[in-house]
Amino acid sequence: MTGPDSVSHVDTPELIYEDEHLIAAYKPEGWLVHRSDIDRHETQILLQYLRDLTGCHLYPVHRLDKPTSGVLVFAKSGEVAAALQAQLDSETSTKQYLAVCRGYCPEQGVIDHPLPPVADFKHQRKRPKSELPRQEAITHFRRLATVELPFEVDRYPCSRYSLVEVELITGRRHQIRRHFKHIHHPLIGCPKYGKSTHNRFFAEQLQCARLMLHAYRLCIQHPVTNAPLDLRANPRGCFHTLMQEFGWSLPA
């Protein structure tokens, strides 16, 4: 295996849907949704990019972590933002992701494992994890495809990976990454909850040095017209290239 084309392609945001009330956009991996004290020097800010692109004041409704790519929705008014947030916090919306994990994970399953909040700041990190209240966290998943590569990355002569469709029922910070670590199938490219040997293998041998997590589908009801919106964005860059090389298809 020679790995994907190593030529770097610049990935930029793109509008998926727009009307007078809201927009949906594709967020590339490596972009922040909005400015943050945690990453003060980052210049790739999706909210500002989209405000400049559309000429509208936009309200963030939900977020994706910096290394995660995929679909995001922004409102054009505070009222629409509040309605969308309520919907995304309920069971009326569908939030689906694609992920690549280590090993052959089960064909399908439900991970019901409460999680303590993730501490971002030093004063939060001083509290022992045992003191932080655990929050309900539920993730549904189904395995879409697998691949076995003839490389001894860990202690086995071959290395196995799974492409997984993940649906969030709750929305805790880093929920998918933490849940897949919990079931012993950590996501590829995650330095915090993944496995460094497999992360290095994907980065150095397959030229894919990113978190293999992509928000590919968001189904909501339009907060003003009540029309169903099925918002999708396919993986790009090395994620897309690896799917092609492994013979993996998007969900039907």
C-alpha positions in Angstrom: 0.0 0.0 0.0 1.4 3.3 -1.0 -1.1 5.5 0.9 -3.1 8.4 -0.3 -1.8 11.2 -2.4 0.4 13.2 -0.1 -0.2 16.5 -2.0 -1.9 18.9 0.5 -5.2 20.4 -0.6 -6.6 23.5 1.3 -10.0 22.8 2.7 -12.3 25.8 3.1 -15.8 26.2 4.5 -18.8 26.0 2.2 -22.5 27.0 2.5 -24.8 23.9 2.3 -28.1 25.7 2.8 -29.3 29.3 3.3 -32.6 31.2 3.7 -33.7 34.3 5.5 -33.7 32.6 8.8 -30.6 30.3 9.0 -27.7 28.8 7.2 -26.0 25.5 7.3 -22.3 25.2 6.5 -19.4 22.7 6.2 -16.7 23.2 8.8 -13.2 21.9 7.8 -11.1 20.1 10.4 -8.7 22.5 12.1 -11.2 25.4 12.2 -12.7 26.9 15.3 -16.4 27.5 15.4 -15.9 30.8 17.2 -13.1 32.6 19.0 -11.9 30.9 22.3 -9.6 31.8 25.1 -8.3 28.2 24.9 -6.9 28.8 21.4 -6.4 32.6 21.3 -4.0 32.6 18.3 -6.1 30.6 15.9 -7.1 32.7 12.9 -9.4 30.2 11.1 -12.7 31.1 12.7 -15.8 29.7 11.0 -18.3 32.2 12.4 -16.3 35.2 11.2 -15.7 33.6 7.8 -19.4 33.0 7.3 -20.4 36.5 8.5 -18.0 37.9 5.9 -19.3 35.5 3.3 -23.1 36.2 3.9 -23.0 39.7 5.1 -25.3 38.6 8.0 -24.9 38.6 11.7 -25.0 34.9 12.7 -25.7 33.2 16.0 -23.9 29.9 16.7 -26.4 27.1 17.6 -24.2 24.2 18.4 -20.5 23.4 18.0 -18.0 20.9 16.6 -14.5 20.5 18.2 -11.6 22.0 16.3 -10.4 18.7 14.8 -13.9 17.5 13.8 -15.2 18.4 10.4 -18.8 18.5 9.1 -22.2 20.1 9.2 -23.0 23.1 11.4 -26.1 25.3 11.6 -26.2 29.1 12.4 -29.2 31.3 13.0 -29.8 34.8 11.6 -31.7 35.9 14.7 -31.7 35.2 18.4 -35.3 33.8 18.3 -34.4 31.3 15.6 -31.2 30.4 17.5 -33.2 29.6 20.6 -35.7 27.5 18.7 -32.9 25.5 17.0 -31.0 25.0 20.2 -34.1 23.6 21.9 -34.6 21.3 19.0 -31.0 20.1 18.9 -31.2 19.4 22.7 -34.3 17.2 22.1 -34.9 13.9 20.4 -36.6 15.6 17.4 -33.2 16.1 15.6 -30.8 13.6 14.2 -27.1 14.1 14.5 -25.0 11.5 12.6 -21.2 11.2 12.3 -18.7 9.0 10.5 -15.8 7.8 12.5 -12.8 5.4 12.0 -11.9 3.4 15.1 -9.2 0.8 15.9 -10.2 -2.9 15.5 -13.4 -4.5 14.4 -16.0 -2.9 16.6 -19.4 -4.7 17.2 -21.8 -4.5 14.2 -24.1 -2.2 16.2 -24.7 -1.1 19.7 -25.7 1.5 22.3 -23.1 3.0 24.6 -24.9 4.2 27.7 -22.1 5.5 29.9 -22.4 8.6 32.0 -19.5 11.1 31.6 -18.0 13.8 33.9 -17.7 17.2 32.3 -14.5 17.9 30.4 -12.4 20.6 32.2 -10.9 23.2 29.9 -9.3 25.6 32.4 -6.6 25.1 35.0 -8.9 26.0 37.9 -11.4 23.3 36.7 -8.7 20.7 36.4 -7.7 21.0 40.1 -10.9 19.2 41.1 -10.5 15.4 41.2 -12.5 13.6 38.6 -14.3 11.7 41.3 -15.8 15.0 42.5 -17.2 15.9 39.1 -20.9 14.9 38.7 -21.4 12.4 35.8 -23.9 13.3 33.2 -26.1 11.0 31.2 -24.4 10.2 27.8 -25.9 7.9 25.2 -24.4 7.0 21.8 -25.9 4.7 19.1 -23.6 3.2 16.5 -23.5 0.7 13.6 -20.4 -0.6 11.8 -20.4 0.2 8.1 -17.2 -1.4 6.9 -13.9 -2.9 8.0 -10.4 -3.1 6.6 -7.3 -5.3 7.5 -3.9 -3.9 6.6 -0.8 -6.0 6.4 1.1 -3.8 8.9 2.3 -4.6 12.4 1.3 -1.4 14.1 0.7 -2.8 17.6 1.3 -6.3 18.9 -0.5 -8.1 16.0 0.9 -8.9 12.5 -2.0 -7.1 10.9 -4.0 -4.0 11.8 -7.8 -3.8 11.7 -10.0 -0.7 11.5 -13.7 0.0 11.3 -15.8 2.7 9.6 -18.7 3.5 11.9 -21.9 5.5 11.7 -22.5 7.2 15.0 -25.7 8.9 16.2 -25.6 11.1 19.3 -28.6 10.9 21.6 -27.0 13.3 24.1 -24.4 15.9 23.4 -21.6 15.8 26.0 -18.2 17.2 25.3 -16.0 14.7 23.4 -18.7 12.2 23.9 -18.0 10.0 20.8 -14.3 9.9 21.4 -14.7 9.1 25.1 -17.4 6.5 24.5 -15.3 4.6 21.9 -12.4 4.6 24.2 -14.7 3.1 26.8 -15.6 0.2 24.6 -11.9 -0.3 23.7 -12.2 0.9 20.1 -10.6 4.4 20.2 -10.9 6.8 17.3 -8.0 7.2 15.0 -6.2 10.6 15.2 -7.3 11.5 18.7 -4.3 12.4 20.9 -6.3 12.5 24.1 -8.5 9.4 24.0 -6.9 7.5 21.1 -3.8 5.3 20.8 -0.5 7.0 19.7 0.8 4.0 17.7 -2.2 3.9 15.4 -2.4 7.7 15.2 1.3 7.8 14.0 0.6 5.0 11.5 -2.2 6.9 9.8 -0.2 10.2 9.9 3.1 8.8 8.6 2.2 5.8 6.4 -1.3 6.9 5.2 -0.7 10.7 5.1 -3.8 11.3 7.2 -2.9 13.2 10.3 -6.3 14.2 11.5 -9.0 13.1 13.9 -11.1 10.6 11.9 -14.5 12.0 13.0 -16.9 13.8 10.7 -20.4 15.2 11.3 -21.9 14.1 8.0 -25.7 14.5 8.5 -28.0 16.7 10.5 -31.8 16.3 10.3 -33.9 19.1 11.8 -37.3 20.7 11.3 -37.1 24.3 10.0 -37.9 26.5 13.1 -40.1 28.9 11.1 -41.6 26.9 8.2 -41.6 23.5 9.9 -40.2 21.9 6.7 -37.9 19.0 7.2 -34.2 19.8 6.5 -31.8 17.0 5.7 -28.4 18.6 5.8 -25.4 16.6 4.6 -21.7 17.1 4.0 -19.4 14.3 2.8 -15.9 13.8 4.2 -13.2 15.6 2.3 -9.4 15.5 2.1 -7.6 12.5 3.4 -10.7 11.1 5.1 -12.4 10.9 1.7 -9.2 9.5 0.0 -8.9 6.7 2.6 -12.5 5.8 2.2 -11.9 5.4 -1.5 -8.7 3.4 -1.0 -10.3 1.1 1.5 -13.4 0.6 -0.7 -15.7 2.2 1.9 -19.0 3.8 0.9 -21.1 6.4 2.6 -24.3 5.2 4.3 -27.3 4.6 2.0 
